[in-house]
C-alpha cells in the first residue's frame, strides 16, 4: 500500500482501531507534511509540536496519521487519554449531551452534570473530610484558582513552589513553574510573592525524605515566614520536571508542617491524577491528605476540564462570584468526566495502571542494567521515566535523550521527553493499551537506544 492508496475518509477512533504499529511511509508522510506546512504558515511559531504527523484517529494504544501510519502511543497526549482515546462511554456521553444543550454557563443556569462531577471528585479525592469542588477549563486555571482560594482562606499572600515544578503557562503558573526555557523565557514580569525551595530528588540530592523536607522548611521559615505564607503547592510526583519521585517521608513532613502553621497544602495532581500512578491519586501512595487537590488532564477522556477539590471550609472562603468563568464546567466536558470517572472506578483502571507499571519498570530496569547511560528509572504505575546521563560524570545527557526520542518516533512509537535538563524520557501509555503493543513499543525504545 502506498500513501496515495489511503482511504479518503479516516477510520473511526476508539478501541476497535487495529492495534498495531504500521509504517506505510516515513514520518512525516506526504499528507502529514502538507498539514505541517499549512501549520507553519497559519499557526503561531510558539505553539510547537514533537511528533510530526497529521493525526486522524486514535484509540486503544495507537494514533493513526493521515498517511495511514499507525503509531504506538506511549504518551496519551500528556497523560490525558488515560481511559483510552475516543473511549466508547465517553463518546456516547458526549454525543448525548451535545444534542441536548452545549452551554448555559453554570454561573447563570446550573445543570446536573457539573454537580455530579463535583460529587464524584469530592468522593474520589484523598481524605474522608467534607469537601467541595469548583470546575475550570485547564490545569493552569485550576492551579490559579487553588492559589486564589488559599489566599482568601488564610488572608496571607506568599506561595511556595519547588525546584523542577511545572504548574502551567499562564502568568501566575509561569511564576510557579521552575524551568525558564521554554516555559518562561521572555514572558515576564511574573507574579510576585512566589518563592522557590528545593524539593526531594533522591537520585541527585542524596537526601532522605525528612532531611530534604527539613531543608525546604528551614528556608521557608527563614526567608518567608509561616505568618506570610498562604500555600505550598507541589506535584506529588513531578511531571514535566522529570517524573521525580520524592524520598519517603518528604511529603508527609511538609504536610505536617503546613497543618501546624495554617498553610494550605495544595497537591497539583493534574498529571498524576485518575489512576495514572496505580492509585486514584498519587497523594495516596505517600499517605498524605492534601487540603486542596488540582486535577485536569485525565479527568474527562480528552475534553478540556479541570477542578479544584478540597476541604469545604477552605473552598467556601470565597464570596459568591469570586470563582468561575464562562466555560468552567462546560456540560459536554462534564458529561465526558462523569463517564471517565465511572470507567476509572469500575473498569479496573487502577489495577491496569499497576499492571502496566509491572511491564514498564522491569523492562527499563533491565535496559539500565546493560546500559549505564540510563542513570535512573523511576515512577509509579503507568507513569515511569528513564533519566539519561553521561556514565562517567552522571551529568544529564539531553542530546542522547533527544536522539532516542526522535528515533522512536521515526520508528512509529510516540514517546515524550521531560526534565529540567531535558534528559528524561517519560512513559505515559493510555491505560487501554494492549500488553503486546506496550512491549513492542519498549522493543523499539531498546533498539533506538542501542543505535544511539
Ligand atoms: C499539565 C500540567 C499543568 C497545566 O495544565 P494545562 O491544562 O496545560 O493548563 C499544571 N500542573 C501539572 C502538574 C501539569 O502536568
Boltz pocket constraint, residues with backbone or C-beta under 6 A from the ligand:
constraints:
  - pocket:
      binder: B
      contacts: [[A, 137], [A, 138], [A, 139], [A, 140], [A, 141], [A, 143], [A, 166], [A, 167], [A, 168], [A, 169], [A, 235], [A, 239], [A, 240], [A, 268], [A, 269], [A, 270], [A, 271], [A, 272], [A, 296], [A, 297]]
      max_distance: 6.0
